[in-house]
């Protein structure tokens, strides 16, 4: 009797195990049919704010740090320490010889490109084919090569004579400028010849008629020259701006309390040149990371928090200046980093009297918008410089391109690509999500 009972127990156990196995296999089969379970989130309209907090300091409205905005040899210091200055008074100048030489070369190159553009248009009318035009450029390159070799010979000789003290620096610099100009002119004409020749060859391989080849060739040559002219114009504007900054003036009335520039033979952009003490309103100052600086502009509101023992005091202010260059520093972890200096005018100065030098936390408003279409940042991924989201269509993951207006760690504002209420797959970094993958909404 006992043997029969044990046999029945074994059968029951085997049946139970078989049922469990069937349930497991069946469950996996159903899961395999349905695909990978995902969480989805509907795009919604929300108010979005993003703030960034950085350490700063209250400064008396009289302590202004003046820094050089260009690099170069210090030419002349026109003031001394403890000397009173007014806004606009020139404090020191930077030697602009190299910048003037660069400007001259840039102007020559610009004139050359403009002349070549006009010559190209005339050549298009006067020559019967691009081959004739290319031959004229080749001949021009040969002439420029001869000019370059002659200028190089004179330059090499004058450099030796200058080092020996046989000629003046002015004469040597004139020969150097002629050499640099001839080298630039030769480089330009060679580059134009090679680009035009390669483009003509590529047109011929397309099997199109000669009239079409001629039209496209001359259009390409003009576009090349126009692009080079635009580039030189931009460079010239930048050089003119830097030249103006070689004359450094006081940006406020006050007394020169420190003048590091007087001991410098060469100053780097971003180096402190002078400290000027005045009697203005109290300001807050901070150094922000270069990744944050592009989001800040004069006129932006900020909140300044003074942390005390019993409670925090909060003050409002407005950004008055964001420096247009960065200075290298060291992070708390000992890593190199670049920061941009920011000045803030406080809305109320009187309650802050006596708090000069106090450390503060400054909250910058980086982004603010109402009724913005928002999805979680974890639903966004990037491929080939394009942002995408995944949506579910017919049980499969399909990626849609979207344009992101602004991204925080938790939210991304979508400018276009999806609509309000449309569901997107969240946590797209999961290994089971890819284009065409079987998925189902487990939300």
VOSENU-226551 format. One record per residue (C-alpha): x, y, z; residue in one letter. Coordinates in nm, 2 decimals, decimal comma, padded with zeros to 4 digits, m for minus. Example, Ala and Ser with C-alpha at 12.3 -4.5 7.8 and 13.67 -1.06 7.14 Angstrom:
BEGIN
+--------+--------+--------+------+
|      u |      v |      w | type |
+--------+--------+--------+------+
|  01,23 | m00,45 |  00,78 |    A |
|  01,37 | m00,11 |  00,71 |    S |
+--------+--------+--------+------+
//
This chain:
BEGIN
+--------+--------+--------+------+
|      u |      v |      w | type |
+--------+--------+--------+------+
|  00,00 |  00,00 |  00,00 |    X |
|  00,28 |  00,23 |  00,08 |    X |
|  00,45 |  00,17 | m00,25 |    X |
|  00,14 |  00,27 | m00,44 |    X |
|  00,11 |  00,60 | m00,26 |    X |
|  00,47 |  00,68 | m00,33 |    X |
|  00,41 |  00,60 | m00,70 |    X |
|  00,11 |  00,83 | m00,71 |    X |
|  00,31 |  01,11 | m00,55 |    X |
|  00,59 |  01,08 | m00,81 |    X |
|  00,33 |  01,10 | m01,09 |    X |
|  00,17 |  01,41 | m00,94 |    X |
|  00,52 |  01,57 | m00,91 |    X |
|  00,60 |  01,49 | m01,27 |    X |
|  00,27 |  01,63 | m01,39 |    X |
|  00,32 |  01,95 | m01,19 |    X |
|  00,67 |  01,99 | m01,33 |    X |
|  00,54 |  01,93 | m01,68 |    X |
|  00,27 |  02,19 | m01,64 |    X |
|  00,52 |  02,44 | m01,50 |    X |
|  00,74 |  02,38 | m01,80 |    X |
|  00,45 |  02,43 | m02,04 |    X |
|  00,36 |  02,75 | m01,87 |    X |
|  00,72 |  02,87 | m01,89 |    X |
|  00,76 |  02,78 | m02,26 |    X |
|  00,42 |  02,92 | m02,34 |    X |
|  00,49 |  03,25 | m02,15 |    X |
|  00,82 |  03,29 | m02,34 |    X |
|  00,65 |  03,21 | m02,67 |    X |
|  00,39 |  03,48 | m02,60 |    X |
|  00,67 |  03,72 | m02,50 |    X |
|  00,86 |  03,63 | m02,81 |    X |
|  00,55 |  03,71 | m03,02 |    X |
|  00,49 |  04,04 | m02,85 |    X |
|  00,85 |  04,15 | m02,84 |    X |
|  01,04 |  04,36 | m02,59 |    X |
|  00,85 |  04,54 | m02,32 |    X |
|  00,91 |  04,92 | m02,32 |    X |
|  00,79 |  05,22 | m02,12 |    X |
|  00,63 |  05,50 | m02,32 |    X |
|  00,57 |  05,87 | m02,24 |    X |
|  00,34 |  06,11 | m02,41 |    X |
|  00,48 |  06,44 | m02,53 |    X |
|  00,32 |  06,72 | m02,33 |    X |
|  00,32 |  07,10 | m02,30 |    X |
|  00,50 |  07,23 | m02,00 |    X |
|  00,68 |  07,53 | m01,85 |    X |
|  01,05 |  07,47 | m01,86 |    X |
|  01,32 |  07,64 | m01,66 |    X |
|  01,69 |  07,55 | m01,64 |    X |
|  01,92 |  07,72 | m01,39 |    X |
|  02,29 |  07,69 | m01,32 |    X |
|  02,45 |  07,77 | m00,99 |    X |
|  02,81 |  07,89 | m00,96 |    X |
|  03,02 |  08,03 | m00,67 |    X |
|  03,09 |  08,40 | m00,68 |    X |
|  03,18 |  08,69 | m00,47 |    X |
|  03,05 |  09,04 | m00,38 |    X |
|  03,28 |  09,31 | m00,48 |    X |
|  03,28 |  09,68 | m00,40 |    X |
|  03,18 |  09,88 | m00,70 |    X |
|  03,52 |  10,02 | m00,69 |    X |
|  03,72 |  09,70 | m00,75 |    X |
|  03,74 |  09,64 | m01,13 |    X |
|  03,98 |  09,39 | m01,29 |    X |
|  04,10 |  09,51 | m01,63 |    X |
|  04,23 |  09,23 | m01,85 |    X |
|  04,39 |  09,23 | m02,19 |    X |
|  04,17 |  09,11 | m02,47 |    X |
|  04,46 |  09,04 | m02,72 |    X |
|  04,80 |  08,89 | m02,69 |    X |
|  05,12 |  09,08 | m02,78 |    X |
|  05,43 |  09,27 | m02,67 |    X |
|  05,36 |  09,55 | m02,42 |    X |
|  05,45 |  09,87 | m02,61 |    X |
|  05,39 |  10,14 | m02,35 |    X |
|  05,24 |  10,18 | m02,00 |    X |
|  05,10 |  10,53 | m01,96 |    X |
|  04,99 |  10,53 | m01,60 |    X |
|  05,13 |  10,43 | m01,26 |    X |
|  05,00 |  10,27 | m00,94 |    X |
|  04,79 |  10,49 | m00,71 |    X |
|  04,72 |  10,72 | m01,00 |    X |
|  04,36 |  10,84 | m01,05 |    X |
|  04,21 |  10,77 | m01,40 |    X |
|  03,89 |  10,84 | m01,57 |    X |
|  03,68 |  10,61 | m01,79 |    X |
|  03,84 |  10,61 | m02,14 |    X |
|  04,19 |  10,71 | m02,02 |    X |
|  04,45 |  10,49 | m02,20 |    X |
|  04,64 |  10,28 | m01,95 |    X |
|  04,88 |  10,09 | m02,19 |    X |
|  04,92 |  09,99 | m02,55 |    X |
|  05,02 |  09,67 | m02,72 |    X |
|  05,25 |  09,65 | m03,01 |    X |
|  05,03 |  09,60 | m03,32 |    X |
|  05,30 |  09,55 | m03,58 |    X |
|  05,23 |  09,18 | m03,64 |    X |
|  04,85 |  09,25 | m03,66 |    X |
|  04,91 |  09,53 | m03,90 |    X |
|  05,12 |  09,30 | m04,12 |    X |
|  04,84 |  09,04 | m04,11 |    X |
|  04,59 |  09,30 | m04,20 |    X |
|  04,79 |  09,42 | m04,50 |    X |
|  04,83 |  09,06 | m04,62 |    X |
|  04,46 |  09,00 | m04,57 |    X |
|  04,37 |  09,32 | m04,76 |    X |
|  04,60 |  09,22 | m05,05 |    X |
|  04,45 |  08,87 | m05,06 |    X |
|  04,10 |  09,02 | m05,06 |    X |
|  04,19 |  09,25 | m05,35 |    X |
|  04,34 |  08,96 | m05,53 |    X |
|  04,03 |  08,75 | m05,50 |    X |
|  03,81 |  09,03 | m05,61 |    X |
|  04,03 |  09,09 | m05,91 |    X |
|  04,03 |  08,72 | m06,00 |    X |
|  03,65 |  08,71 | m05,97 |    X |
|  03,62 |  09,00 | m06,22 |    X |
|  03,89 |  08,84 | m06,44 |    X |
|  03,70 |  08,51 | m06,43 |    X |
|  03,38 |  08,68 | m06,55 |    X |
|  03,57 |  08,85 | m06,83 |    X |
|  03,75 |  08,53 | m06,92 |    X |
|  03,42 |  08,35 | m06,94 |    X |
|  03,32 |  08,59 | m07,22 |    X |
|  03,65 |  08,62 | m07,40 |    X |
|  03,76 |  08,25 | m07,40 |    X |
|  03,59 |  07,99 | m07,59 |    X |
|  03,65 |  07,71 | m07,34 |    X |
|  03,75 |  07,64 | m06,98 |    X |
|  04,07 |  07,49 | m07,12 |    X |
|  04,18 |  07,83 | m07,24 |    X |
|  04,09 |  07,98 | m06,90 |    X |
|  04,29 |  07,72 | m06,72 |    X |
|  04,59 |  07,79 | m06,95 |    X |
|  04,57 |  08,16 | m06,86 |    X |
|  04,58 |  08,07 | m06,49 |    X |
|  04,88 |  07,83 | m06,55 |    X |
|  05,07 |  08,11 | m06,71 |    X |
|  04,98 |  08,34 | m06,43 |    X |
|  05,11 |  08,08 | m06,18 |    X |
|  05,44 |  08,06 | m06,36 |    X |
|  05,48 |  08,44 | m06,34 |    X |
|  05,39 |  08,43 | m05,96 |    X |
|  05,65 |  08,16 | m05,91 |    X |
|  05,92 |  08,38 | m06,06 |    X |
|  05,81 |  08,67 | m05,84 |    X |
|  05,81 |  08,45 | m05,53 |    X |
|  06,17 |  08,32 | m05,60 |    X |
|  06,30 |  08,67 | m05,65 |    X |
|  06,13 |  08,80 | m05,33 |    X |
|  06,26 |  08,50 | m05,14 |    X |
|  06,62 |  08,57 | m05,25 |    X |
|  06,59 |  08,93 | m05,13 |    X |
|  06,43 |  08,83 | m04,80 |    X |
|  06,69 |  08,56 | m04,72 |    X |
|  06,97 |  08,81 | m04,80 |    X |
|  06,81 |  09,09 | m04,60 |    X |
|  06,76 |  08,87 | m04,30 |    X |
|  07,13 |  08,79 | m04,29 |    X |
|  07,21 |  09,16 | m04,33 |    X |
|  06,96 |  09,26 | m04,05 |    X |
|  07,10 |  09,01 | m03,81 |    X |
|  07,45 |  09,14 | m03,88 |    X |
|  07,33 |  09,50 | m03,82 |    X |
|  07,39 |  09,61 | m04,18 |    X |
|  07,04 |  09,72 | m04,26 |    X |
|  06,75 |  09,87 | m04,06 |    X |
|  06,46 |  09,68 | m03,91 |    X |
|  06,22 |  09,88 | m04,13 |    X |
|  06,40 |  09,77 | m04,45 |    X |
|  06,40 |  09,41 | m04,34 |    X |
|  06,03 |  09,42 | m04,25 |    X |
|  05,95 |  09,57 | m04,59 |    X |
|  06,14 |  09,28 | m04,76 |    X |
|  05,97 |  09,03 | m04,54 |    X |
|  05,62 |  09,17 | m04,62 |    X |
|  05,70 |  09,15 | m05,00 |    X |
|  05,81 |  08,79 | m04,95 |    X |
|  05,50 |  08,70 | m04,76 |    X |
|  05,27 |  08,87 | m05,01 |    X |
|  05,44 |  08,69 | m05,31 |    X |
|  05,41 |  08,35 | m05,12 |    X |
|  05,04 |  08,42 | m05,06 |    X |
|  04,98 |  08,52 | m05,42 |    X |
|  05,15 |  08,21 | m05,55 |    X |
|  04,95 |  07,99 | m05,31 |    X |
|  04,63 |  08,15 | m05,42 |    X |
|  04,68 |  08,10 | m05,80 |    X |
|  04,81 |  07,75 | m05,76 |    X |
|  04,51 |  07,65 | m05,55 |    X |
|  04,27 |  07,81 | m05,79 |    X |
|  04,43 |  07,63 | m06,08 |    X |
|  04,42 |  07,29 | m05,91 |    X |
|  04,06 |  07,32 | m05,79 |    X |
|  03,94 |  07,44 | m06,13 |    X |
|  04,13 |  07,16 | m06,31 |    X |
|  03,99 |  06,89 | m06,09 |    X |
|  03,63 |  07,02 | m06,12 |    X |
|  03,66 |  07,03 | m06,50 |    X |
|  03,78 |  06,67 | m06,50 |    X |
|  03,49 |  06,57 | m06,28 |    X |
|  03,24 |  06,73 | m06,52 |    X |
|  03,39 |  06,55 | m06,82 |    X |
|  03,33 |  06,21 | m06,65 |    X |
|  02,96 |  06,29 | m06,62 |    X |
|  02,90 |  06,25 | m06,99 |    X |
|  02,73 |  06,59 | m07,04 |    X |
|  02,75 |  06,81 | m07,34 |    X |
|  03,02 |  07,08 | m07,38 |    X |
|  02,78 |  07,38 | m07,34 |    X |
|  02,66 |  07,24 | m07,00 |    X |
|  03,02 |  07,17 | m06,89 |    X |
|  03,12 |  07,53 | m06,97 |    X |
|  02,83 |  07,67 | m06,77 |    X |
|  02,89 |  07,46 | m06,47 |    X |
|  03,26 |  07,52 | m06,47 |    X |
|  03,24 |  07,89 | m06,46 |    X |
|  02,97 |  07,88 | m06,20 |    X |
|  03,19 |  07,67 | m05,98 |    X |
|  03,49 |  07,90 | m06,03 |    X |
|  03,28 |  08,20 | m05,93 |    X |
|  03,15 |  08,02 | m05,62 |    X |
|  03,50 |  07,93 | m05,51 |    X |
|  03,61 |  08,29 | m05,54 |    X |
|  03,30 |  08,43 | m05,36 |    X |
|  03,36 |  08,19 | m05,07 |    X |
|  03,73 |  08,29 | m05,05 |    X |
|  03,63 |  08,66 | m05,06 |    X |
|  03,38 |  08,61 | m04,77 |    X |
|  03,64 |  08,43 | m04,57 |    X |
|  03,89 |  08,71 | m04,61 |    X |
|  03,63 |  08,97 | m04,53 |    X |
|  03,55 |  08,79 | m04,20 |    X |
|  03,92 |  08,76 | m04,12 |    X |
|  03,97 |  09,13 | m04,19 |    X |
|  03,69 |  09,23 | m03,95 |    X |
|  03,84 |  09,02 | m03,68 |    X |
|  04,18 |  09,17 | m03,73 |    X |
|  04,04 |  09,53 | m03,72 |    X |
|  03,86 |  09,44 | m03,39 |    X |
|  04,19 |  09,31 | m03,24 |    X |
|  04,38 |  09,61 | m03,35 |    X |
|  04,14 |  09,84 | m03,17 |    X |
|  04,19 |  09,64 | m02,85 |    X |
|  04,57 |  09,70 | m02,87 |    X |
|  04,49 |  10,04 | m02,71 |    X |
|  04,37 |  09,95 | m02,36 |    X |
|  04,16 |  10,21 | m02,17 |    X |
|  04,01 |  10,23 | m01,82 |    X |
|  03,64 |  10,12 | m01,82 |    X |
|  03,56 |  10,32 | m01,51 |    X |
|  03,67 |  10,61 | m01,30 |    X |
|  03,89 |  10,53 | m01,01 |    X |
|  04,24 |  10,48 | m00,87 |    X |
|  04,49 |  10,23 | m01,01 |    X |
|  04,55 |  10,00 | m00,71 |    X |
|  04,75 |  09,74 | m00,89 |    X |
|  04,93 |  09,74 | m01,23 |    X |
|  05,08 |  09,40 | m01,32 |    X |
|  05,12 |  09,50 | m01,68 |    X |
|  05,41 |  09,73 | m01,59 |    X |
|  05,63 |  09,43 | m01,52 |    X |
|  05,53 |  09,25 | m01,84 |    X |
|  05,72 |  09,25 | m02,17 |    X |
|  05,44 |  09,03 | m02,33 |    X |
|  05,08 |  09,00 | m02,22 |    X |
|  04,85 |  08,71 | m02,30 |    X |
|  04,48 |  08,76 | m02,37 |    X |
|  04,29 |  08,70 | m02,04 |    X |
|  04,58 |  08,81 | m01,82 |    X |
|  04,50 |  09,08 | m01,56 |    X |
|  04,66 |  09,40 | m01,65 |    X |
|  04,54 |  09,64 | m01,38 |    X |
|  04,30 |  09,67 | m01,09 |    X |
|  04,10 |  10,00 | m01,05 |    X |
|  03,93 |  10,09 | m00,73 |    X |
|  03,63 |  10,33 | m00,74 |    X |
|  03,32 |  10,40 | m00,55 |    X |
|  03,04 |  10,25 | m00,75 |    X |
|  02,75 |  10,02 | m00,65 |    X |
|  02,83 |  09,67 | m00,51 |    X |
|  02,85 |  09,40 | m00,78 |    X |
|  02,87 |  09,02 | m00,79 |    X |
|  03,13 |  08,84 | m01,00 |    X |
|  03,18 |  08,48 | m01,10 |    X |
|  03,37 |  08,26 | m01,34 |    X |
|  03,15 |  08,02 | m01,54 |    X |
|  03,25 |  07,73 | m01,75 |    X |
|  03,28 |  07,79 | m02,12 |    X |
|  03,00 |  07,54 | m02,18 |    X |
|  02,77 |  07,77 | m01,99 |    X |
|  02,89 |  08,11 | m02,11 |    X |
|  02,70 |  08,10 | m02,45 |    X |
|  02,37 |  08,09 | m02,27 |    X |
|  02,44 |  08,41 | m02,08 |    X |
|  02,40 |  08,76 | m02,20 |    X |
|  02,39 |  09,12 | m02,06 |    X |
|  02,05 |  09,19 | m01,92 |    X |
|  01,97 |  08,84 | m01,81 |    X |
|  01,83 |  08,82 | m01,45 |    X |
|  02,02 |  08,63 | m01,18 |    X |
|  01,96 |  08,54 | m00,82 |    X |
|  02,24 |  08,58 | m00,57 |    X |
|  02,22 |  08,38 | m00,25 |    X |
|  02,43 |  08,48 |  00,06 |    X |
|  02,45 |  08,18 |  00,29 |    X |
|  02,44 |  08,28 |  00,66 |    X |
|  02,43 |  08,06 |  00,97 |    X |
|  02,06 |  08,10 |  01,04 |    X |
|  01,91 |  08,16 |  00,70 |    X |
|  02,00 |  08,25 |  00,34 |    X |
|  01,96 |  08,60 |  00,21 |    X |
|  01,85 |  08,62 | m00,15 |    X |
|  01,91 |  08,92 | m00,38 |    X |
|  01,83 |  08,99 | m00,74 |    X |
|  02,06 |  09,13 | m01,01 |    X |
|  02,13 |  09,16 | m01,38 |    X |
|  02,42 |  09,05 | m01,58 |    X |
|  02,62 |  09,36 | m01,69 |    X |
|  02,91 |  09,19 | m01,87 |    X |
|  03,01 |  08,85 | m02,01 |    X |
|  03,38 |  08,86 | m02,11 |    X |
|  03,43 |  08,74 | m02,47 |    X |
|  03,74 |  08,52 | m02,39 |    X |
|  03,82 |  08,24 | m02,15 |    X |
|  04,10 |  08,21 | m01,90 |    X |
|  04,26 |  07,87 | m01,81 |    X |
|  04,23 |  07,75 | m01,46 |    X |
|  04,23 |  07,43 | m01,25 |    X |
|  03,92 |  07,24 | m01,13 |    X |
|  03,88 |  07,11 | m00,77 |    X |
|  03,99 |  06,77 | m00,91 |    X |
|  04,31 |  06,92 | m01,04 |    X |
|  04,20 |  06,91 | m01,41 |    X |
|  04,26 |  07,20 | m01,65 |    X |
|  03,94 |  07,39 | m01,74 |    X |
|  03,85 |  07,72 | m01,91 |    X |
|  03,62 |  07,98 | m01,75 |    X |
|  03,46 |  08,31 | m01,86 |    X |
|  03,43 |  08,60 | m01,62 |    X |
|  03,08 |  08,74 | m01,56 |    X |
|  02,98 |  09,07 | m01,38 |    X |
|  02,64 |  09,13 | m01,22 |    X |
|  02,49 |  09,46 | m01,12 |    X |
|  02,28 |  09,42 | m00,80 |    X |
|  01,93 |  09,56 | m00,80 |    X |
|  01,98 |  09,69 | m00,44 |    X |
|  02,32 |  09,80 | m00,34 |    X |
|  02,26 |  09,97 |  00,00 |    X |
|  02,17 |  09,66 |  00,20 |    X |
|  02,49 |  09,50 |  00,07 |    X |
|  02,73 |  09,77 |  00,21 |    X |
|  02,99 |  09,60 |  00,42 |    X |
|  02,95 |  09,26 |  00,26 |    X |
|  03,23 |  09,31 |  00,00 |    X |
|  03,44 |  09,00 | m00,03 |    X |
|  03,16 |  08,77 |  00,09 |    X |
|  03,13 |  08,44 | m00,10 |    X |
|  02,79 |  08,38 | m00,26 |    X |
|  02,61 |  08,13 | m00,48 |    X |
|  02,49 |  08,28 | m00,81 |    X |
|  02,19 |  08,12 | m00,99 |    X |
|  02,19 |  08,19 | m01,36 |    X |
|  01,88 |  08,14 | m01,57 |    X |
|  01,99 |  07,95 | m01,88 |    X |
|  01,65 |  07,88 | m02,03 |    X |
|  01,28 |  07,97 | m01,97 |    X |
|  00,97 |  07,89 | m02,18 |    X |
|  00,60 |  07,84 | m02,13 |    X |
|  00,38 |  07,59 | m02,32 |    X |
|  00,68 |  07,40 | m02,46 |    X |
|  00,65 |  07,05 | m02,61 |    X |
|  00,85 |  06,83 | m02,37 |    X |
|  00,97 |  06,47 | m02,36 |    X |
|  01,21 |  06,30 | m02,12 |    X |
|  01,57 |  06,35 | m02,22 |    X |
|  01,61 |  05,97 | m02,18 |    X |
|  01,38 |  05,93 | m02,48 |    X |
|  01,62 |  06,12 | m02,71 |    X |
|  01,91 |  05,97 | m02,89 |    X |
|  02,15 |  06,11 | m03,15 |    X |
|  02,29 |  05,96 | m03,47 |    X |
|  02,49 |  06,14 | m03,74 |    X |
|  02,43 |  06,48 | m03,58 |    X |
|  02,05 |  06,43 | m03,58 |    X |
|  01,82 |  06,38 | m03,28 |    X |
|  01,57 |  06,10 | m03,29 |    X |
|  01,29 |  05,94 | m03,08 |    X |
|  01,14 |  05,59 | m03,10 |    X |
|  00,76 |  05,55 | m03,15 |    X |
|  00,57 |  05,22 | m03,17 |    X |
|  00,41 |  05,14 | m03,51 |    X |
|  00,25 |  04,81 | m03,58 |    X |
|  00,43 |  04,66 | m03,28 |    X |
|  00,77 |  04,77 | m03,39 |    X |
|  01,01 |  05,05 | m03,28 |    X |
|  01,04 |  05,32 | m03,55 |    X |
|  01,27 |  05,62 | m03,51 |    X |
|  01,15 |  05,96 | m03,60 |    X |
|  01,38 |  06,27 | m03,65 |    X |
|  01,31 |  06,56 | m03,42 |    X |
|  01,45 |  06,90 | m03,37 |    X |
|  01,55 |  06,97 | m03,01 |    X |
|  01,53 |  07,34 | m02,90 |    X |
|  01,69 |  07,29 | m02,55 |    X |
|  01,79 |  06,99 | m02,34 |    X |
|  01,83 |  06,95 | m01,97 |    X |
|  01,94 |  06,64 | m01,78 |    X |
|  01,57 |  06,54 | m01,73 |    X |
|  01,37 |  06,71 | m02,01 |    X |
|  01,42 |  06,80 | m02,38 |    X |
|  01,21 |  07,07 | m02,55 |    X |
|  01,10 |  06,96 | m02,90 |    X |
|  01,07 |  07,23 | m03,16 |    X |
|  00,93 |  07,00 | m03,43 |    X |
|  00,90 |  06,63 | m03,53 |    X |
|  00,63 |  06,51 | m03,30 |    X |
|  00,30 |  06,65 | m03,17 |    X |
|  00,14 |  06,69 | m02,83 |    X |
|  00,01 |  06,36 | m02,69 |    X |
|  00,22 |  06,14 | m02,92 |    X |
|  00,38 |  05,86 | m02,73 |    X |
|  00,76 |  05,80 | m02,75 |    X |
|  00,96 |  05,51 | m02,60 |    X |
|  01,15 |  05,61 | m02,29 |    X |
|  01,49 |  05,49 | m02,18 |    X |
|  01,61 |  05,43 | m02,54 |    X |
|  01,96 |  05,32 | m02,42 |    X |
|  01,82 |  04,98 | m02,35 |    X |
|  01,98 |  04,70 | m02,55 |    X |
|  01,65 |  04,57 | m02,67 |    X |
|  01,55 |  04,88 | m02,86 |    X |
|  01,66 |  04,93 | m03,21 |    X |
|  01,50 |  05,03 | m03,55 |    X |
|  01,24 |  04,76 | m03,63 |    X |
|  01,26 |  04,57 | m03,30 |    X |
|  00,94 |  04,40 | m03,18 |    X |
|  00,81 |  04,60 | m02,88 |    X |
|  00,50 |  04,65 | m02,68 |    X |
|  00,39 |  04,92 | m02,43 |    X |
|  00,42 |  04,80 | m02,08 |    X |
|  00,33 |  05,13 | m01,92 |    X |
+--------+--------+--------+------+
//
